[in-house]
Amino acid sequence: MSQEGAIEYVLMIRDLAEEDRPRERLIHVGEKALSTAELLAITLRIGYPGMSALHLAEYLLARFSGLPGLARASISELATVKGIGPAKAAEVKAALEMGRRMMAATPAERPKVSSPADAANLLMSEMMLLEQENLRVILLNTRNEVLGMPTVYQGSLNTSVVRVAELFKEAIRSNAAAVIVAHNHPSGDPAPSPEDIKVTRQLVKAGTLLDISVLDHIVIGHRRYVSLKERRLGFDD
């Protein structure tokens, strides 16, 4: 990196708000506490004038539909994004390939969800910039390890249109012991609506009948989330 480039990099990092410094957050709180976007931002290191590395990472994840989409994209496709040249694209692909090889070497190891923050971090980077509501289900085994995270519904969350059977179909197929439901608010505000609470109550009751525990309902906004279980909304019956 040239001296001019190094100065620009230092100035950019210095000017970022504390929450936009993923490398410093990793050092202080550990990698597991970081969102996917924050981890990707560390790989990118810098963005470009007017866009930090974190915002560039969020844009990449939204444009390519998360890490699976990034993994499928070619270097030339990634390099068409402003702020991502061939060198950065190669670094992103290398990081993703290391992750893929680690999973291949340790297939028995699955992500584990122990808190609402764990669940939110699994999905936030992919869901917080979606332009319409998506409902996803984190399928868990008896050890709270993730079996899958399918999208089961797109559109405004409403008890009259959300089919409970569709939500639990994948859970039954995967022999899941429990699920965590998550959906996004395109407005960026994760405050639960009355309809969100109604849907939650309906799902908890259905899970009881099916002997599949609904552990939580996470509402994802822009870099924020709300756990309905923590607030005892829909879980109070």
N, C-alpha and C positions, 0 to 999 in steps of 0.2 A: 504494500500500500504506500502511495506517495505521501510526502509530508503534508501536502494540501489535503489529501484524502483523510489522513489520520486526524488532522485538526477538525475537519468537517464531522468526522465520526464522534470525536470527543464532545463537540458542541451539541450534536444531536442527542447524545445520551444525557448530557448535563441538562438539556432543556426539557427532557421528558418528565412527566409527572411520575411520582414514585410507583404508582400502579402500572405504569408502562415500562418498567424496567425488569423484564422477566429474568435476566441473568442474575441480578441482585436478589430477586425473590427466591430463585432456586437455591442460592447460597444460604439464605437465611431460613427458609422454611422447607427446603427439600423438593426434589423433582415431582413427587407424587401429589403435591399440593397445587401444581401448575396445571393450567388448562392445556389442551392440545395446541391452541393458537400460541400460547406463551412458549411452549417447547419448540414449536416451529420457528418462532421469532428469534430464538437463540441461535438456531441454525442459519437463519438469514442474516443476522447481525445488524444490518442497517436497512432502512427503507430507501426512500428518495425524498427530495424536498417536498414538504407538505404532507408526507405520510410516513409514520414511524414503522419500524420493523414489525411491531405487534399488529398494527392496522393492516399492513401488507399481508401478514400471515392470516389474519381473519378473512381478508378478501380472497386469498388463494383457496382457503378451505371452503368458502361459500361458492366460489366459481367452479371448483372441481368436485363439489359434493363430498367434502371430507377427505380423510386420509386414503380410503380406497380409490377415490378418483384421482388423487395426486399420484398414487402408486401406478395407476394405469396410464397416466399422461406421459407423453414422450418429452424428452429434453427440449425439443424444438417447440412443442406446445407450451411448455412452461415458460420458455424464453420469450414468448410473444407478450407476456404480461409486463406492463411497465414496472421497472424496478427489478425485474428478474432477467438477468442475462444468462448466457450459457454456463458461466462459472457457478452462479447461485443455483441454477437449475440442476447442475451436476451434483452439488453438495446436498440438495434436498433429496435427489434420487438415491444418493449414497446412504443418507441417514435412514430412508425408508427401507432400503434393501438390507441394512444391518438389522433393523427391527424384524423384517420378514425372516431372516436367517435365524435370529434368536428364537422366534416362535417355532420355527421348524425344528430347531435343536431341542426345544423344551415344550413339546405339544401338550403336556399334561398341565402346564401352568396357565391359568386363566386369570383375567382381572377379577379382583374381589371388591365388592361394595360393602363398606362398613359404616357409611354415613351418607347423609344427603349430599354433602360436598363431593364424595366419590362419584355418586350417580350424576351430578351436574357436570363434573369435569369430563365424564365420558362423552357427553352429548353437546355441551354448550357451544364449542367452537363450530360444530356443524349446523346447529339449529338456531343460533341467536340472530343470524342474518337472513333467515328464510323470509320470503315475502308473503307467505301464507302459513296458517297454522298447520303444524304436523303433529300427529300423536304417535309416539314411539313407546315400545315396551322393552324394558330391560328384563330378560329372562334369567332367573337365578336358580342354582341347584341348592341342596340342603346346606352347603357350606358358604352360601352367598357368593358363589363364583358365577361369572357371567357366561351364559350359554349362547346368547345372541341378543341383538338389539333391533328387531324389525320395526319398520314403519307400518302402522296398521290403519292410519286414517289421515286424510288431508282435507282441510277446510275448517270452518269455524266450529269449535267444540260446542255441541248441543245434544242434550239428552234425547231429543227426538230423532236424531240422525246417527249418533254413535251406536253401533251395534256391539253389544257386549260380547256376543258370540264370536265376532271377528277378533276382538281383542284377546280373548282367551284361547282362540284356536291354535295359535303358535305356541302358547304356553303348554297346552295339552300335548301337542305334537312333539315338543321337546322334553316332555316329562318334567317341566319346571316345578319346583316346590314353591316358588314365590315370584312375584313380579314387582317392578317399580314402573309406574306410568310416568311419562314425561311429555309435555307439549310446550310449544313456544308461543310467545305473544309478539307478533311482528312489530307492534308499537315500541317494543323495547322495555316496556314496563311489566315486570313479572307479578304485579299484584293480582291475586286470584279474583276472578269474577264470581258472582252468584252461580252462574252456570257451571263454572269449573268445580265448585263445591258440590253441586247436584250430581255431576258426572262422577266425582270421586265417591260420593256416598253410594251411588248405584253400583260402581265397580267393586267396592269393598263388600257389599252384600252378595254380589254374584260370586266373588272369590271365596267367600265363606261357604257357599253352597257347593262349589267345585273343589273345595279343600286346597285352594291355591291362595296363599296369603298375598294381599296387596299391601306391600310394606310402606309405600309412599306414593305421592303424586307431586312431581316436580314441575313447576312452571318456570320456563326459561325466558329471560329478557336479554337485553344487551349487556353481557358480562355480569349479569346478576341473576339470581334465582330465588325462588321461594319454595320451601317444603311445606305442603299442606299438612303433613303428619306433625311436623314441629309446631305448627300453629293450631293443631287439633281442629282442622276444617275438613269435614267429611269423614272423619275417623272417630266421631264422638258418640256413635250409636252403640 
